[in-house]
Amino acid sequence: MITLGGCSDTCTNNPISRVDAPGGLHSAIMLQRDCGATTGFSTQISVVTDVEQPSVSGNAFLADDDHGAAAAGDWGGPWAEIKWMAPDHLLIRYAAKSRIFEKDSEVSGIRISFEEVER
């Protein structure tokens, strides 16, 4: 478990999966972020180089289940999956009705495509 904390940040990041790009220069890391009893779990995805770890929150995709509207993954946050299409192209599939907070089309030179999936 990766625990990130500070004076007022009681959130924890729990790794769900890590998928390395073909060629191994980048990885996509999916995390469940838990900020305590008053909030639900979120699903966050970061694109990192092979030597980096994810920052405090995802740098490519952040979503929650919008109070139960979106299908949940086994980890409690909204369902998502990550797949490399090429060394510089990542596909993020995510549950329809997820409440999206961040959805970037490019991170660190990696093109990111998204697909909303009814589950």
JOLIN-V619015 format. One line per field, one symbol per residue. phi: phi as a letter, one per 20 degrees, with the letter a starting at -180 (. if undefined). psi: psi as a letter, one per 20 degrees, with the letter a starting at -180 (. if undefined). burial: b if it has 16 or more other C-alpha atoms within 10 Angstrom, else e. Layout:
phi->???
psi->???
burial->???
This chain:
phi->.eddbagdddecddfdbccefgnmfccdcdcedcdofecefddcccdcffdedffgcgdcbcbcelmnfefeegeoefgbbcbeeagcbddddbfgmfeedbbeebblnefcdccecfc
psi->poppragjokqqpopgqppqqpijhrqpppqppokrhiqrqqpqpqprriiqqqagrqihppqrjlljhqpqrhihrqqrqqpphrhkoppopqpqjqophpnpippkjpppqqpppp.
burial->eeeeeeeeeebbbbbbeebbbeeeebbbbbbbbbeeeeebbbbbbbbbbeeeebebbbbbbbbbbbeeebbbbebbbbbbbbebeebbbbbbbbbbbbbeeebeebeeebbbeeeeeee
